[in-house]
């Protein structure tokens, strides 16, 4: 592979991918890596310094599907940069179309076993979608709001999940996910809405939970190949899903196609404050 750091002459790596190059003055330099078997990578490195490890994408990897999954919003990568906490609302809430937040809790509650299984499925999804960066949530809290209480589910720093009566009858879908992101692509909040009947009775609830968690982490639908993030519930997590989560979390928010990291001083100014995305089924 060819590696060029700053304006220095490009050097060739050895068979193991190792390389060495010299820079004249300490600082932050653009590094470009090219090779027949990899997607061209553009990133920044601090030099001189110790060993630097750079993640590369194999040229056979499906970038079209990856862009759909992780780089469709503003055409740049968006993801969490901190380990999210999980809040499970054990009281079933009423889904009301047009409400931004503050869903009324009902009398029905999830059992302890149902809550435990939901946490297990979401933890599986967290490990999948973060490439093993986060195998568990930073903390897990279960809340049991009293009937009639208006429950806020949009909480920065947390992913809030709950069952809702009326999602299917109101919207025709079985679940939603939404996320709170900043202008640079960092995701800092998420919420998961699952239909009470489906999540309680259908054996595919695990796939629904992993899918909607993907949305709460900032991911979108994949339409070009099989994925647990396909618009219609169906396949188990695929090899592509596993690789995509790993690749996403080896790159900073703001990474653009084909594999170009944002400059250290760049800022994406689509808006000045964090905003919640429109819920995605």
TIKEDO-767745 format. One record per residue (C-alpha): residue number from 1; residue in one letter; x, y, z. Coordinates in pm, 1 decimal. Each point is the difference from the previous one (the first is absolute). Example, Ala and Ser with C-alpha at 12.3 -4.5 7.8 and 13.67 -1.06 7.14 Angstrom:
REM TIKEDO-767745
<k: 1 | r: A | east: 1230.0 | north: -450.0 | up: 780.0> .
<k: 2 | r: S | east: 137.0 | north: 344.0 | up: -66.0> .
***
This chain:
REM TIKEDO-767745
<k: 1 | r: X | east: 0.0 | north: 0.0 | up: 0.0> .
<k: 2 | r: X | east: 102.2 | north: 359.8 | up: -60.0> .
<k: 3 | r: X | east: 2.5 | north: 234.8 | up: 299.8> .
<k: 4 | r: X | east: 48.6 | north: 374.9 | up: -28.8> .
<k: 5 | r: X | east: 23.1 | north: 218.8 | up: 309.7> .
<k: 6 | r: X | east: -28.3 | north: 373.2 | up: -59.1> .
<k: 7 | r: X | east: 202.4 | north: 110.7 | up: -301.1> .
<k: 8 | r: X | east: 270.0 | north: -257.1 | up: 55.9> .
<k: 9 | r: X | east: 78.6 | north: -257.4 | up: -265.7> .
<k: 10 | r: X | east: -232.1 | north: -299.8 | up: 7.7> .
<k: 11 | r: X | east: 147.4 | north: -316.6 | up: 149.5> .
<k: 12 | r: X | east: -98.6 | north: -362.6 | up: -50.7> .
<k: 13 | r: X | east: -107.1 | north: -219.8 | up: 288.9> .
<k: 14 | r: X | east: 138.8 | north: -347.7 | up: 52.7> .
<k: 15 | r: X | east: -206.8 | north: -317.7 | up: -32.8> .
<k: 16 | r: X | east: -132.7 | north: 43.8 | up: 354.0> .
<k: 17 | r: X | east: -117.8 | north: 353.5 | up: -73.7> .
<k: 18 | r: X | east: 271.1 | north: 169.7 | up: 207.2> .
<k: 19 | r: X | east: 162.9 | north: 318.2 | up: -128.0> .
<k: 20 | r: X | east: 234.2 | north: 274.0 | up: 115.4> .
<k: 21 | r: X | east: 28.9 | north: 356.5 | up: -124.2> .
<k: 22 | r: X | east: 167.6 | north: 317.2 | up: 121.7> .
<k: 23 | r: X | east: -146.6 | north: 347.7 | up: 47.2> .
<k: 24 | r: X | east: 194.1 | north: 321.5 | up: 36.0> .
<k: 25 | r: X | east: -196.4 | north: 174.0 | up: 275.7> .
<k: 26 | r: X | east: -221.1 | north: -146.9 | up: 275.4> .
<k: 27 | r: X | east: -369.4 | north: 51.0 | up: -67.8> .
<k: 28 | r: X | east: -321.5 | north: -143.4 | up: -140.7> .
<k: 29 | r: X | east: 26.9 | north: -129.1 | up: -355.0> .
<k: 30 | r: X | east: -235.5 | north: -140.1 | up: -260.1> .
<k: 31 | r: X | east: 66.2 | north: -367.3 | up: -70.3> .
<k: 32 | r: X | east: -120.5 | north: -169.4 | up: -318.9> .
<k: 33 | r: X | east: 16.9 | north: -378.3 | up: -38.3> .
<k: 34 | r: X | east: -55.6 | north: -163.8 | up: -339.0> .
<k: 35 | r: X | east: 6.2 | north: -359.9 | up: -115.5> .
<k: 36 | r: X | east: -171.1 | north: -237.1 | up: -239.6> .
<k: 37 | r: X | east: -158.9 | north: -203.0 | up: 280.0> .
<k: 38 | r: X | east: -123.9 | north: 291.2 | up: 213.1> .
<k: 39 | r: X | east: -220.3 | north: 306.9 | up: -28.3> .
<k: 40 | r: X | east: 209.5 | north: 316.7 | up: -13.5> .
<k: 41 | r: X | east: 20.7 | north: 143.1 | up: 352.8> .
<k: 42 | r: X | east: 57.1 | north: 364.3 | up: 86.8> .
<k: 43 | r: X | east: 48.8 | north: 86.2 | up: 365.2> .
<k: 44 | r: X | east: 221.4 | north: 207.5 | up: 230.7> .
<k: 45 | r: X | east: 296.3 | north: -112.2 | up: 209.0> .
<k: 46 | r: X | east: 215.1 | north: 170.1 | up: 259.5> .
<k: 47 | r: X | east: 368.1 | north: -28.4 | up: -82.2> .
<k: 48 | r: X | east: 257.9 | north: -74.7 | up: 104.9> .
<k: 49 | r: X | east: -133.1 | north: -243.1 | up: 255.3> .
<k: 50 | r: X | east: -30.7 | north: -362.6 | up: 94.7> .
<k: 51 | r: X | east: -160.1 | north: -276.1 | up: -198.8> .
<k: 52 | r: X | east: -314.7 | north: 104.0 | up: -186.8> .
<k: 53 | r: X | east: -262.6 | north: -258.0 | up: -94.9> .
<k: 54 | r: X | east: -234.1 | north: 93.5 | up: -285.4> .
<k: 55 | r: X | east: -317.4 | north: -193.4 | up: -79.1> .
<k: 56 | r: X | east: -54.1 | north: -74.6 | up: -369.0> .
<k: 57 | r: X | east: -310.0 | north: -119.1 | up: -185.2> .
<k: 58 | r: X | east: 45.5 | north: -299.7 | up: -233.8> .
<k: 59 | r: X | east: -83.7 | north: 90.2 | up: -358.9> .
<k: 60 | r: X | east: -255.0 | north: -284.7 | up: -11.5> .
<k: 61 | r: X | east: -205.1 | north: 153.1 | up: 282.9> .
<k: 62 | r: X | east: -343.7 | north: 131.9 | up: -102.1> .
<k: 63 | r: X | east: 43.0 | north: 377.3 | up: 31.1> .
<k: 64 | r: X | east: -341.1 | north: 66.8 | up: -154.2> .
<k: 65 | r: X | east: -172.1 | north: -184.9 | up: 282.5> .
<k: 66 | r: X | east: 230.4 | north: 159.5 | up: 258.3> .
<k: 67 | r: X | east: -88.0 | north: 346.1 | up: -127.8> .
<k: 68 | r: X | east: -369.0 | north: -86.3 | up: 29.5> .
<k: 69 | r: X | east: 49.1 | north: -123.7 | up: 354.6> .
<k: 70 | r: X | east: 238.9 | north: 247.7 | up: 154.7> .
<k: 71 | r: X | east: 72.7 | north: 288.6 | up: -237.7> .
<k: 72 | r: X | east: -338.0 | north: 95.3 | up: -147.2> .
<k: 73 | r: X | east: -78.4 | north: 288.3 | up: 238.2> .
<k: 74 | r: X | east: 184.5 | north: 304.8 | up: -137.4> .
<k: 75 | r: X | east: 213.7 | north: -251.0 | up: -194.3> .
<k: 76 | r: X | east: 232.0 | north: -52.3 | up: 293.8> .
<k: 77 | r: X | east: 47.5 | north: -256.2 | up: 275.0> .
<k: 78 | r: X | east: -200.9 | north: 52.2 | up: 314.6> .
<k: 79 | r: X | east: 39.7 | north: -210.4 | up: 312.7> .
<k: 80 | r: X | east: 26.9 | north: 8.6 | up: 377.6> .
<k: 81 | r: X | east: 339.5 | north: 97.7 | up: 138.6> .
<k: 82 | r: X | east: -81.1 | north: -90.4 | up: 362.1> .
<k: 83 | r: X | east: -146.2 | north: -313.1 | up: 154.6> .
<k: 84 | r: X | east: -377.1 | north: 54.0 | up: 20.5> .
<k: 85 | r: X | east: -211.8 | north: -72.2 | up: 305.1> .
<k: 86 | r: X | east: -324.1 | north: -195.2 | up: -39.1> .
<k: 87 | r: X | east: -335.3 | north: 85.5 | up: 157.1> .
<k: 88 | r: X | east: -279.9 | north: -257.9 | up: -27.6> .
<k: 89 | r: X | east: -349.9 | north: 133.6 | up: 61.5> .
<k: 90 | r: X | east: -180.5 | north: -303.5 | up: 142.3> .
<k: 91 | r: X | east: -341.8 | north: 167.1 | up: -9.3> .
<k: 92 | r: X | east: -170.3 | north: -33.8 | up: -338.3> .
<k: 93 | r: X | east: -60.1 | north: 345.9 | up: -146.5> .
<k: 94 | r: X | east: -263.3 | north: 128.8 | up: -239.2> .
<k: 95 | r: X | east: 132.8 | north: 98.9 | up: -340.5> .
<k: 96 | r: X | east: -158.8 | north: 321.8 | up: -120.2> .
<k: 97 | r: X | east: 84.2 | north: 123.6 | up: -348.0> .
<k: 98 | r: X | east: 123.0 | north: 358.2 | up: -2.9> .
<k: 99 | r: X | east: 141.2 | north: -0.8 | up: 353.7> .
<k: 100 | r: X | east: 370.2 | north: 86.6 | up: 12.5> .
<k: 101 | r: X | east: 52.1 | north: -125.5 | up: 356.7> .
<k: 102 | r: X | east: -191.6 | north: -69.4 | up: 319.2> .
<k: 103 | r: X | east: -190.2 | north: -322.4 | up: -72.0> .
<k: 104 | r: X | east: -264.7 | north: -103.5 | up: 257.1> .
<k: 105 | r: X | east: 75.2 | north: -316.0 | up: 197.7> .
<k: 106 | r: X | east: -272.7 | north: -262.3 | up: 34.8> .
<k: 107 | r: X | east: -84.6 | north: -265.7 | up: 257.0> .
<k: 108 | r: X | east: 172.0 | north: -290.8 | up: -176.3> .
<k: 109 | r: X | east: 363.7 | north: -68.9 | up: 85.8> .
<k: 110 | r: X | east: 272.0 | north: -225.7 | up: -134.9> .
<k: 111 | r: X | east: 104.6 | north: -287.7 | up: 224.7> .
<k: 112 | r: X | east: 351.1 | north: -19.0 | up: 141.2> .
<k: 113 | r: X | east: 73.8 | north: -286.8 | up: -240.8> .
<k: 114 | r: X | east: -119.0 | north: 205.3 | up: -298.1> .
<k: 115 | r: X | east: 219.3 | north: 290.7 | up: 106.8> .
<k: 116 | r: X | east: 300.3 | north: -230.0 | up: 44.6> .
<k: 117 | r: X | east: -41.8 | north: -152.9 | up: -346.0> .
<k: 118 | r: X | east: -39.9 | north: 342.5 | up: -157.9> .
<k: 119 | r: X | east: 326.0 | north: 115.4 | up: 161.3> .
<k: 120 | r: X | east: 175.3 | north: -316.6 | up: -124.6> .
<k: 121 | r: X | east: -116.4 | north: 59.0 | up: -357.8> .
<k: 122 | r: X | east: 94.9 | north: 367.1 | up: 5.6> .
<k: 123 | r: X | east: 343.4 | north: -80.0 | up: 145.3> .
<k: 124 | r: X | east: 51.6 | north: -246.5 | up: -285.5> .
<k: 125 | r: X | east: -92.7 | north: 274.4 | up: -244.3> .
<k: 126 | r: X | east: 227.9 | north: 251.0 | up: 170.1> .
<k: 127 | r: X | east: 300.7 | north: -229.2 | up: -40.5> .
<k: 128 | r: X | east: -94.0 | north: -67.6 | up: -363.1> .
<k: 129 | r: X | east: -50.7 | north: 361.7 | up: -103.6> .
<k: 130 | r: X | east: 308.0 | north: 132.8 | up: 179.0> .
<k: 131 | r: X | east: 234.7 | north: -270.9 | up: -126.7> .
<k: 132 | r: X | east: 52.1 | north: -124.3 | up: 355.1> .
<k: 133 | r: X | east: 105.7 | north: 344.1 | up: 123.2> .
<k: 134 | r: X | east: -286.6 | north: -9.6 | up: 249.9> .
<k: 135 | r: X | east: -113.6 | north: -345.8 | up: 107.7> .
<k: 136 | r: X | east: -230.1 | north: 133.4 | up: 269.6> .
<k: 137 | r: X | east: -169.8 | north: 326.4 | up: 80.8> .
<k: 138 | r: X | east: 170.1 | north: 244.1 | up: 236.1> .
<k: 139 | r: X | east: -294.2 | north: -50.1 | up: 235.9> .
<k: 140 | r: X | east: -341.9 | north: -161.0 | up: -17.8> .
<k: 141 | r: X | east: -300.7 | north: 141.4 | up: 184.0> .
<k: 142 | r: X | east: -357.8 | north: -127.5 | up: 3.2> .
<k: 143 | r: X | east: -277.3 | north: 248.7 | up: 70.7> .
<k: 144 | r: X | east: -361.8 | north: -76.2 | up: 98.2> .
<k: 145 | r: X | east: -192.2 | north: 326.8 | up: -42.7> .
<k: 146 | r: X | east: -351.0 | north: 6.1 | up: 143.8> .
<k: 147 | r: X | east: -300.5 | north: -12.3 | up: -230.1> .
<k: 148 | r: X | east: -78.0 | north: 341.1 | up: -144.0> .
<k: 149 | r: X | east: 355.8 | north: 128.8 | up: 39.4> .
<k: 150 | r: X | east: 139.9 | north: 181.4 | up: -304.3> .
<k: 151 | r: X | east: 331.1 | north: -173.1 | up: -71.7> .
<k: 152 | r: X | east: 287.1 | north: 185.1 | up: -165.7> .
<k: 153 | r: X | east: 187.8 | north: -240.7 | up: -226.3> .
<k: 154 | r: X | east: 236.7 | north: 245.7 | up: -169.0> .
<k: 155 | r: X | east: 292.8 | north: 26.2 | up: 240.6> .
<k: 156 | r: X | east: 351.5 | north: 108.3 | up: -102.7> .
<k: 157 | r: X | east: 268.2 | north: -253.5 | up: 86.7> .
<k: 158 | r: X | east: -248.7 | north: -286.2 | up: 19.5> .
<k: 159 | r: X | east: -190.3 | north: -243.1 | up: -218.1> .
<k: 160 | r: X | east: -356.6 | north: -32.9 | up: 127.9> .
<k: 161 | r: X | east: -207.0 | north: -300.9 | up: -109.2> .
<k: 162 | r: X | east: -363.1 | north: -81.4 | up: 64.6> .
<k: 163 | r: X | east: -305.3 | north: -186.7 | up: -118.6> .
<k: 164 | r: X | east: -290.0 | north: 199.5 | up: -137.1> .
<k: 165 | r: X | east: -364.3 | north: -77.5 | up: -65.3> .
<k: 166 | r: X | east: -122.8 | north: 133.4 | up: -331.2> .
<k: 167 | r: X | east: 311.0 | north: 10.2 | up: -219.0> .
<k: 168 | r: X | east: -131.9 | north: -250.5 | up: -255.2> .
<k: 169 | r: X | east: -356.4 | north: 132.7 | up: 5.1> .
<k: 170 | r: X | east: 117.8 | north: 360.5 | up: -32.8> .
<k: 171 | r: X | east: 289.9 | north: -31.9 | up: -243.8> .
<k: 172 | r: X | east: -7.2 | north: -350.4 | up: -149.8> .
<k: 173 | r: X | east: 355.6 | north: -81.0 | up: 114.1> .
<k: 174 | r: X | east: 126.7 | north: -205.4 | up: 294.5> .
<k: 175 | r: X | east: 265.7 | north: 233.0 | up: 135.4> .
<k: 176 | r: X | east: 201.5 | north: 317.6 | up: -27.3> .
<k: 177 | r: X | east: 340.3 | north: 129.6 | up: 94.4> .
<k: 178 | r: X | east: 137.5 | north: 351.7 | up: 21.7> .
<k: 179 | r: X | east: 326.5 | north: 163.4 | up: 103.5> .
<k: 180 | r: X | east: 140.5 | north: 331.8 | up: 117.3> .
<k: 181 | r: X | east: 302.5 | north: 112.4 | up: -198.4> .
<k: 182 | r: X | east: 236.1 | north: 293.9 | up: -3.9> .
<k: 183 | r: X | east: 120.1 | north: 195.4 | up: -301.6> .
<k: 184 | r: X | east: 324.7 | north: -200.1 | up: -23.0> .
<k: 185 | r: X | east: -182.3 | north: -334.8 | up: -19.2> .
<k: 186 | r: X | east: 38.3 | north: -99.6 | up: 365.7> .
<k: 187 | r: X | east: -313.6 | north: -173.6 | up: 128.7> .
<k: 188 | r: X | east: -83.4 | north: 81.5 | up: 361.8> .
<k: 189 | r: X | east: -347.7 | north: -140.8 | up: 59.1> .
<k: 190 | r: X | east: -247.3 | north: -258.6 | up: -124.6> .
<k: 191 | r: X | east: -352.3 | north: -133.2 | up: 46.3> .
<k: 192 | r: X | east: -164.3 | north: -328.9 | up: -101.2> .
<k: 193 | r: X | east: -375.4 | north: -46.8 | up: -44.3> .
<k: 194 | r: X | east: -132.6 | north: -356.9 | up: -42.4> .
<k: 195 | r: X | east: -359.6 | north: -108.2 | up: -45.8> .
<k: 196 | r: X | east: -124.8 | north: -170.6 | up: 313.6> .
<k: 197 | r: X | east: -181.8 | north: -288.2 | up: -173.2> .
<k: 198 | r: X | east: 287.5 | north: -86.1 | up: -234.8> .
<k: 199 | r: X | east: 272.8 | north: 35.4 | up: 261.6> .
<k: 200 | r: X | east: -196.4 | north: -209.3 | up: 247.5> .
<k: 201 | r: X | east: -124.4 | north: -280.0 | up: -225.0> .
<k: 202 | r: X | east: 212.6 | north: -28.5 | up: -315.9> .
<k: 203 | r: X | east: 310.8 | north: -221.9 | up: -1.6> .
<k: 204 | r: X | east: 175.5 | north: 255.1 | up: -221.0> .
<k: 205 | r: X | east: 9.8 | north: 257.0 | up: 281.8> .
<k: 206 | r: X | east: 377.6 | north: -45.0 | up: 32.9> .
<k: 207 | r: X | east: 54.7 | north: 107.0 | up: -362.1> .
<k: 208 | r: X | east: -232.4 | north: 297.6 | up: 44.7> .
<k: 209 | r: X | east: 191.5 | north: 113.7 | up: 308.1> .
<k: 210 | r: X | east: 339.8 | north: -30.2 | up: -169.6> .
<k: 211 | r: X | east: -136.7 | north: 186.4 | up: -304.4> .
<k: 212 | r: X | east: -147.5 | north: 288.3 | up: 199.1> .
<k: 213 | r: X | east: 315.0 | north: 21.4 | up: 212.0> .
<k: 214 | r: X | east: 186.9 | north: 53.7 | up: -325.6> .
<k: 215 | r: X | east: -213.9 | north: 309.2 | up: -57.9> .
<k: 216 | r: X | east: 56.2 | north: 118.7 | up: 358.9> .
<k: 217 | r: X | east: 373.7 | north: -24.3 | up: -69.8> .
<k: 218 | r: X | east: -37.6 | north: 216.0 | up: -312.0> .
<k: 219 | r: X | east: -24.9 | north: -263.3 | up: -274.2> .
<k: 220 | r: X | east: -244.6 | north: -3.8 | up: -291.3> .
<k: 221 | r: X | east: -154.9 | north: -269.6 | up: -221.1> .
<k: 222 | r: X | east: 202.9 | north: -222.7 | up: -232.9> .
<k: 223 | r: X | east: -182.0 | north: -75.3 | up: -325.7> .
<k: 224 | r: X | east: 271.0 | north: -138.0 | up: -230.1> .
<k: 225 | r: X | east: 77.8 | north: -327.1 | up: 181.4> .
<k: 226 | r: X | east: -127.1 | north: -221.7 | up: 284.8> .
<k: 227 | r: X | east: 42.2 | north: 165.8 | up: 340.2> .
<k: 228 | r: X | east: -181.6 | north: 10.6 | up: 330.8> .
<k: 229 | r: X | east: -43.0 | north: 367.8 | up: -93.3> .
<k: 230 | r: X | east: -211.4 | north: -82.8 | up: -306.7> .
<k: 231 | r: X | east: -325.7 | north: 200.5 | up: 4.7> .
<k: 232 | r: X | east: -203.5 | north: -319.5 | up: 47.6> .
<k: 233 | r: X | east: 75.6 | north: -224.6 | up: 295.9> .
<k: 234 | r: X | east: 156.3 | north: -326.2 | up: -107.5> .
<k: 235 | r: X | east: 366.2 | north: -101.7 | up: -7.4> .
<k: 236 | r: X | east: 222.1 | north: -75.5 | up: 294.1> .
<k: 237 | r: X | east: 302.9 | north: 228.7 | up: 42.0> .
<k: 238 | r: X | east: 232.4 | north: -64.8 | up: -293.7> .
<k: 239 | r: X | east: 375.3 | north: -1.9 | up: -54.6> .
<k: 240 | r: X | east: -46.2 | north: 340.9 | up: -160.9> .
<k: 241 | r: X | east: -170.7 | north: 134.6 | up: 313.8> .
<k: 242 | r: X | east: 286.1 | north: -123.8 | up: 217.3> .
<k: 243 | r: X | east: 267.1 | north: 148.9 | up: -227.1> .
<k: 244 | r: X | east: -189.6 | north: 327.9 | up: -39.1> .
<k: 245 | r: X | east: -21.4 | north: 55.3 | up: 374.9> .
<k: 246 | r: X | east: 372.2 | north: -61.0 | up: 34.5> .
<k: 247 | r: X | east: 90.8 | north: 232.6 | up: -287.8> .
<k: 248 | r: X | east: -228.7 | north: 276.0 | up: 128.3> .
<k: 249 | r: X | east: 154.0 | north: -3.7 | up: 346.5> .
<k: 250 | r: X | east: 355.9 | north: 3.1 | up: -136.6> .
<k: 251 | r: X | east: -73.4 | north: 339.2 | up: -158.1> .
<k: 252 | r: X | east: -96.2 | north: 337.2 | up: 145.2> .
<k: 253 | r: X | east: -340.9 | north: 158.2 | up: -56.5> .
<k: 254 | r: X | east: 9.4 | north: 203.2 | up: -318.5> .
<k: 255 | r: X | east: 184.6 | north: -265.1 | up: -203.7> .
<k: 256 | r: X | east: -107.9 | north: 23.9 | up: -365.3> .
<k: 257 | r: X | east: 7.3 | north: -230.0 | up: -302.1> .
<k: 258 | r: X | east: 202.4 | north: -175.9 | up: -105.6> .
<k: 259 | r: X | east: 201.8 | north: 14.7 | up: 325.3> .
<k: 260 | r: X | east: 94.3 | north: 358.0 | up: 79.8> .
<k: 261 | r: X | east: 17.9 | north: 119.7 | up: 359.8> .
<k: 262 | r: X | east: -86.2 | north: 360.9 | up: 85.7> .
<k: 263 | r: X | east: 287.9 | north: 237.2 | up: 53.1> .
<k: 264 | r: X | east: 72.4 | north: 56.4 | up: 371.5> .
<k: 265 | r: X | east: -110.4 | north: 363.7 | up: -20.9> .
<k: 266 | r: X | east: -304.2 | north: -50.1 | up: -225.1> .
<k: 267 | r: X | east: -354.9 | north: 49.5 | up: 121.4> .
<k: 268 | r: X | east: -321.2 | north: -95.8 | up: -174.1> .
<k: 269 | r: X | east: -240.5 | north: 286.9 | up: 57.0> .
<k: 270 | r: X | east: -334.2 | north: -133.6 | up: -121.1> .
<k: 271 | r: X | east: -141.5 | north: 127.2 | up: 328.6> .
<k: 272 | r: X | east: 136.7 | north: 158.9 | up: 314.0> .
<k: 273 | r: X | east: -161.9 | north: -225.0 | up: 262.9> .
<k: 274 | r: X | east: -82.9 | north: -371.1 | up: 37.1> .
<k: 275 | r: X | east: -325.4 | north: -117.2 | up: -155.7> .
<k: 276 | r: X | east: -215.6 | north: -312.4 | up: 13.4> .
<k: 277 | r: X | east: -40.8 | north: -182.5 | up: -329.0> .
<k: 278 | r: X | east: -341.9 | north: -81.8 | up: -133.5> .
<k: 279 | r: X | east: -87.8 | north: -351.4 | up: 128.6> .
<k: 280 | r: X | east: 82.7 | north: -276.6 | up: -248.2> .
<k: 281 | r: X | east: -195.3 | north: -332.0 | up: -10.9> .
***
